[in-house]
Amino acid sequence: MYVYDEYDQRIVEDRVKQFRDQTRRYLAGELSGEEFRPLRLQNGLYIQRFAPMLRVAVPYGLMSSAQVRMMAKIARDYDKGYAHISTRQNVQFNWPELEDVPDILAELATVQMHAIQTSGNCIRNTTTDQFAGVAKDEIIDPRPWCEIIRQWSTFHPEFTHLPRKFKIAVNGAVSDRAAIEVHDIGLEAVRNEAGDLGFRVSVGGGLGRTPIVGSFIKEFLPWQHLLGYLDAILRVYNRYGRRDNKYKARIKILVKALTPEVFAEKVEAEFAHLKDGPTTLTEAEVARVSAHFVDPAYRPLADQDAELASLDAQHPGFARWRQRNTFAHKQPGYVAVTLSLKPTGVAPGDVTDKQLDAIADLADRYSFGEVRNSHNQNIILADVEQQQLFTLWGELRELGFATPNVGLLTDIICCPGGDFCSLANAKSIPVAEAIQRRFDDLDYLFDIGDLDLNISGCMNACGHHHVGHIGILGVDKKGQEFYQVSLGGSAGREASLAQILGPSFAQEEMADVIDKLIKVYVEQRTEEETFLDTFRRVGIDPFKERVYAANH
């Protein structure tokens, strides 16, 4: 993983000193709340319903065991004993005291971490596939390219005050596990007929109040021109983006208003001034960054398929866990393992300080001292020897990480909702728990199969409800919390936005509503169909009829 040099370290430490003085001045009454607001946002600090929330940057979701232990220490010393994994692969603390935040940032700096540009109208954390570098279907490892974008965009003066926040995702594999089509910019690694590496560029995707799937405006961008072309996109956005209305300020609104074709023309015109300029990438620069992402010291192992099949037969629980929570690895004899943060009764994505310490120990013993956060709010050990799987499974069971539900209905993406967020219209966590309790039969869950259920507490869509196969949105109806259901969304390749089912439901109805939707799917599906396949074939009407016929 990327390691700071002396300049990186000095920049982060200087930022801590700067924010310590800004916080002191605010607490002393020398800065008003309005003056302090942009300063705290630049350092990842939000004011939530009950306490500040600090969002720590985890570039492309990658952490060392030392960094994980620091997350545990902060949760223990400054929070209420837990942290939250966000859908941008970052870590959030929901209960720090404002006066403690400079001390937290100082401790983060000792393990090469910070909270810079995790909020505000700037380029946020660049995200990617949680299996980057190990996936069998990978064209390139996207992490060096994420790091190049991070170094280019951090503290870039032109991108400090954009019309609105800005999100970039990079995919390096055949499958899109980075949801690039619902980002402000999505980059997909491709090779042309000559075998040269480049990127296919999508612009103008995003969720929130106006969900839009992005448009591909360039089919092949040579890798040398990646930063120049991104610069051109950001310049067009800075020039034409709406600043008079924050609800219309995202680049997706601009692309839609201009049309993708006209937007692309403006980008090309801007790029003509930038092409072959100072931002042009060289082989030496890419090699410098890529050197931080070399393969670990894998042992020469054979695949353990026969041995694992024997263990599966003896231990059905292990077989289930291996089916759902392990992922094929490019290296023979290894797999990637997902630690589920979605056991019933726990807020999706939450992890305690003791669990974080345990994860750091597991990473050191099983996975070369590194972990990944996924945008699905789980944690991954990317390099586990197959012959150690059974032992690891036993440890994960003791720690509460072995729920065999990755990719299933109870592997819910969920924002903190009204329990924490001051923007939320409704609570999210109790709805997630009610659904998890309703679907606690593992046989039934496995029979239902792959299904993305996403919950957001408001239109900002932090739970990505627009791209859930089933999406749930908290809404306010005359001061009461209700929930709107949508169906048919997908964040993967050929992304789609979900269709609203109909009128919203009370909180106590939600588990019943999901149950009815699943029953329609089970009745209507063919043998090989997923929920999304069936929905796309039969449409929304059968689901609507079942749910509302029973309610009226």
Residue pairs with C-beta under 8 A, 6 or more apart in sequence:
1 62
1 64
1 292
1 293
1 370
2 59
2 147
2 289
2 292
2 293
3 112
3 292
4 12
4 112
8 112
9 109
9 112
11 155
12 109
12 112
12 114
12 116
13 106
13 109
15 43
15 105
15 114
15 116
16 102
16 105
16 106
16 109
16 114
19 39
19 40
19 43
19 101
19 102
19 105
20 102
20 105
20 106
22 31
22 36
22 39
22 40
23 40
23 98
23 99
23 101
23 102
25 31
26 33
26 35
26 36
26 39
27 98
27 99
31 39
38 120
40 46
40 47
41 119
41 120
42 116
42 117
42 119
42 120
42 122
43 101
43 105
43 115
43 116
44 54
44 55
44 56
44 57
44 114
44 115
44 116
44 117
44 118
44 119
45 52
45 53
45 54
45 55
45 98
45 101
45 115
45 119
46 52
46 53
46 54
46 55
46 119
47 53
47 422
48 94
48 420
48 421
48 422
49 418
49 419
49 420
49 421
49 422
49 424
50 95
50 420
51 94
51 95
51 96
51 97
52 96
52 97
52 98
52 101
53 92
53 93
53 94
53 96
53 420
54 92
54 93
54 96
54 101
54 104
54 115
55 86
55 90
55 91
55 92
55 115
55 118
55 119
56 71
56 90
56 91
56 92
56 93
56 108
56 113
56 114
56 115
56 118
57 90
57 113
57 114
57 115
57 116
57 117
57 118
57 125
58 67
58 89
58 90
58 91
58 113
58 125
58 373
59 125
59 126
59 146
59 147
59 150
60 89
60 125
60 126
60 127
60 128
60 132
60 142
60 143
60 146
60 147
60 150
60 170
61 89
61 127
61 128
61 130
61 372
61 373
61 374
61 375
62 143
62 370
62 371
62 372
63 71
63 370
63 371
63 372
63 373
64 111
64 363
64 369
64 370
65 360
65 361
65 363
65 364
65 369
65 370
65 371
66 111
66 360
66 369
67 111
67 112
67 113
68 356
68 357
68 359
68 360
68 363
68 371
69 356
69 357
69 360
70 107
70 108
70 110
70 111
70 113
71 83
71 91
71 356
72 83
72 353
72 354
72 356
72 357
72 360
73 107
73 353
74 83
74 93
74 104
74 107
74 108
75 81
75 82
75 83
75 93
75 352
75 353
75 356
76 353
78 93
78 96
78 97
78 100
78 103
78 104
79 93
79 94
79 95
79 96
80 94
80 95
81 352
81 353
82 350
82 351
82 352
82 353
83 91
83 92
83 93
83 350
83 351
83 353
83 356
84 91
84 92
84 93
84 94
84 347
84 349
84 350
84 351
84 416
85 91
85 92
85 341
85 349
85 350
85 351
85 373
85 374
85 377
85 378
85 379
86 92
86 349
86 373
86 377
86 462
87 375
87 376
87 377
87 413
87 415
87 462
87 463
87 464
88 124
88 125
88 127
88 167
88 375
89 125
89 127
89 130
89 372
89 373
89 374
89 375
90 118
90 125
90 373
91 373
92 416
93 104
94 416
94 420
96 104
105 114
105 115
108 114
108 115
116 154
116 155
117 123
117 124
117 125
117 153
117 154
118 124
118 125
119 165
120 165
121 161
121 162
121 163
121 164
121 165
121 166
122 153
122 159
122 160
122 161
122 162
122 165
122 166
123 149
123 153
123 154
123 156
123 159
123 162
123 166
123 167
123 168
123 234
124 165
124 166
124 167
125 150
125 167
126 146
126 149
126 150
126 153
126 168
126 169
126 170
127 146
127 167
127 168
127 169
127 170
127 178
127 183
127 375
128 142
128 143
128 146
128 169
128 170
128 171
128 172
128 178
129 135
129 142
129 171
129 172
129 173
129 177
129 178
130 177
130 338
130 372
130 373
130 374
130 375
130 376
130 378
130 380
130 382
131 138
131 173
131 177
131 327
131 336
131 372
131 380
131 382
132 138
132 141
132 142
132 143
132 172
132 372
133 141
133 143
133 293
133 295
133 382
134 329
134 330
134 331
134 334
134 336
134 382
134 383
135 173
135 175
135 177
135 327
135 328
135 329
135 330
135 336
136 328
136 329
136 330
137 173
137 174
137 175
138 172
138 173
138 174
138 330
139 172
139 173
139 174
139 189
139 190
139 191
140 172
140 189
140 197
141 172
141 290
141 293
142 170
142 171
142 172
142 173
142 178
142 189
143 293
144 286
144 289
144 290
144 292
144 293
145 170
145 172
145 187
145 189
145 223
145 226
146 170
147 289
147 292
147 293
148 226
148 227
148 281
148 285
148 286
148 289
149 168
149 170
149 226
149 227
149 230
151 289
152 227
152 230
152 279
153 159
153 168
158 234
158 235
158 238
159 166
159 234
159 238
162 234
162 237
162 238
162 241
163 237
163 238
163 241
163 242
163 243
163 249
163 250
163 251
164 241
164 246
164 249
164 250
164 251
165 250
166 184
166 185
166 234
166 237
166 251
167 183
167 184
167 185
167 206
168 183
168 184
168 185
168 186
168 187
168 230
169 178
169 179
169 180
169 183
169 185
169 186
169 187
170 178
170 180
170 186
170 187
170 188
170 189
171 177
171 178
171 180
171 186
171 187
171 188
171 189
172 189
175 492
175 493
176 188
176 491
176 492
176 493
176 495
177 492
178 186
178 375
179 186
179 375
179 464
179 467
179 491
179 492
179 495
180 186
180 187
180 188
180 202
180 205
180 214
181 202
181 205
181 213
181 214
181 491
181 493
181 495
182 205
182 206
182 207
182 211
182 213
182 214
182 464
182 466
182 467
182 491
182 495
183 202
183 205
183 206
183 214
184 203
184 204
184 205
184 206
184 214
184 250
184 251
184 252
185 201
185 202
185 203
185 214
185 230
185 233
186 201
186 202
186 203
186 205
186 214
187 199
187 200
187 201
187 202
187 226
188 199
188 200
188 201
188 202
189 197
189 198
189 199
190 197
190 198
190 199
190 200
190 219
190 220
191 197
191 198
192 198
192 220
196 222
197 222
197 223
198 220
198 221
198 222
198 223
199 218
199 220
199 221
199 223
199 226
200 216
200 218
200 219
200 220
200 221
201 216
201 217
201 218
201 221
201 229
201 233
202 214
202 215
202 216
202 217
203 214
203 215
203 217
203 233
203 251
203 255
203 260
203 263
203 264
203 267
204 212
204 214
204 215
204 251
204 252
204 254
204 255
204 256
204 260
204 263
205 212
205 213
205 214
205 252
205 495
206 212
206 214
206 250
206 251
206 252
207 461
207 464
207 465
207 466
207 467
208 250
208 459
208 460
208 461
209 247
209 459
209 460
209 461
210 247
210 250
210 252
210 253
211 461
211 466
211 467
211 497
212 252
212 255
212 256
212 497
213 495
213 496
213 497
214 252
214 255
214 495
215 255
215 260
217 260
217 263
217 264
217 267
218 229
218 264
221 229
223 281
223 286
224 280
224 281
224 282
225 271
225 275
225 280
225 281
226 281
227 279
227 280
227 281
228 271
228 274
228 275
228 276
228 277
228 279
228 280
229 267
229 271
229 274
231 274
231 279
232 267
232 268
232 270
232 271
232 274
233 251
233 267
235 270
236 254
236 263
236 266
236 267
236 270
237 251
237 254
240 254
240 258
240 266
241 249
241 250
241 251
241 254
242 248
242 249
242 253
242 254
243 249
254 263
255 263
258 266
295 331
296 368
296 383
297 368
298 331
298 334
298 383
299 333
299 385
300 333
301 331
301 332
301 333
301 334
301 385
301 386
301 387
302 332
302 333
303 332
303 333
303 386
304 333
304 386
304 387
307 386
307 387
308 322
308 386
308 389
311 318
311 319
311 390
312 318
312 319
312 322
313 319
315 390
317 404
318 390
318 393
320 404
320 442
320 446
321 393
321 396
321 402
321 404
322 389
322 393
323 404
323 446
324 404
324 405
324 406
324 407
324 408
324 446
325 337
325 338
325 339
325 340
325 402
325 404
325 406
326 335
326 336
326 337
326 338
326 384
326 389
327 335
327 336
327 337
327 338
328 335
328 336
329 335
329 336
329 383
331 383
333 385
333 386
333 387
334 383
334 384
334 385
334 386
335 384
335 386
335 389
336 380
336 381
336 382
336 383
336 384
337 366
337 367
337 380
337 381
337 384
337 389
337 392
337 396
338 374
338 378
338 379
338 380
338 406
339 359
339 378
339 379
339 380
339 381
339 396
339 401
340 378
340 401
340 402
340 403
340 404
340 405
340 406
340 411
341 348
341 349
341 350
341 351
341 377
341 378
341 379
341 401
342 348
342 349
342 377
342 378
342 403
342 405
342 410
342 411
342 412
342 436
343 400
343 403
344 403
344 410
344 433
344 436
344 437
344 440
345 433
345 436
345 437
346 400
347 414
347 416
347 419
347 429
347 432
348 377
348 412
348 413
348 414
348 429
348 432
349 377
349 378
349 414
351 359
351 379
355 399
355 400
355 401
358 399
359 371
359 379
359 401
360 371
362 381
362 392
362 395
362 396
363 369
363 370
363 371
363 381
366 381
366 383
366 384
366 385
366 388
366 392
367 381
367 382
367 383
367 384
368 383
370 382
370 383
371 379
371 380
371 381
371 382
372 379
372 380
372 382
373 379
373 380
374 380
375 413
376 406
376 411
376 413
377 413
377 414
378 406
378 411
379 401
381 392
384 392
393 402
396 402
403 410
404 442
405 411
405 442
405 445
407 450
407 451
407 452
408 445
408 446
408 448
408 449
408 450
408 451
409 435
409 439
409 445
409 448
409 451
409 453
409 514
409 518
410 435
410 436
410 439
410 440
410 445
410 453
411 453
412 432
412 435
412 436
412 453
412 454
412 455
413 452
413 453
413 454
413 455
413 463
413 464
413 468
414 428
414 429
414 432
414 454
414 455
414 463
415 421
415 424
415 428
415 455
415 456
415 457
415 462
415 463
416 424
416 428
416 429
416 457
416 462
417 424
417 426
417 427
417 428
417 429
417 455
417 456
417 457
417 463
417 474
418 424
418 425
418 426
418 427
418 428
418 457
418 474
418 481
419 427
419 428
419 429
419 430
421 457
421 458
421 462
423 457
423 458
423 460
424 457
424 458
424 474
425 457
425 458
425 459
425 474
425 475
425 476
425 481
426 457
426 458
426 474
426 475
426 476
426 481
426 482
426 483
426 507
427 457
427 474
427 481
427 507
428 455
428 456
428 457
428 463
428 472
428 474
430 507
431 455
431 472
431 474
431 483
431 507
431 510
432 455
434 507
434 510
434 511
435 453
435 510
435 511
435 514
437 511
438 511
438 514
438 515
439 445
439 448
439 514
439 518
447 522
448 518
448 521
448 522
448 531
449 530
449 531
450 530
450 531
450 532
451 469
451 470
451 530
451 531
451 532
452 467
452 468
452 469
452 470
452 489
452 490
452 491
453 468
453 469
453 470
453 471
453 472
453 514
454 463
454 464
454 465
454 467
454 468
454 470
454 471
454 472
454 489
455 463
455 465
455 468
455 471
455 472
455 473
455 474
456 462
456 463
456 464
456 465
456 471
456 472
456 473
456 474
457 463
457 474
458 473
458 474
459 473
461 473
463 472
464 471
464 491
465 471
465 472
465 473
465 486
465 489
465 498
466 486
466 489
466 497
466 498
467 489
467 490
467 491
467 495
467 496
467 497
467 498
468 486
468 489
468 498
469 487
469 488
469 489
469 490
469 498
469 530
469 531
469 532
469 535
470 485
470 486
470 487
470 498
470 514
470 517
470 531
471 485
471 486
471 487
471 489
471 498
472 483
472 484
472 485
472 486
472 510
473 483
473 484
473 485
473 486
474 481
474 482
474 483
475 481
475 482
475 483
475 484
475 504
476 482
477 504
480 506
481 506
481 507
482 504
482 505
482 506
482 507
483 504
483 505
483 506
483 507
483 510
484 500
484 501
484 504
484 505
485 500
485 501
485 502
485 504
485 505
485 513
485 517
485 547
486 498
486 499
486 500
486 501
487 498
487 499
487 501
487 517
487 535
487 540
487 543
488 496
488 498
488 499
488 532
488 535
488 536
488 540
489 496
489 497
489 498
490 496
490 532
499 540
501 540
501 543
501 544
501 547
502 544
502 547
502 548
503 548
505 513
505 551
509 551
513 547
516 543
516 546
516 547
516 550
517 543
517 546
517 547
518 531
519 546
520 542
520 543
520 546
521 531
521 534
521 535
524 534
524 538
524 542
525 531
525 533
525 534
526 534
529 537
535 543
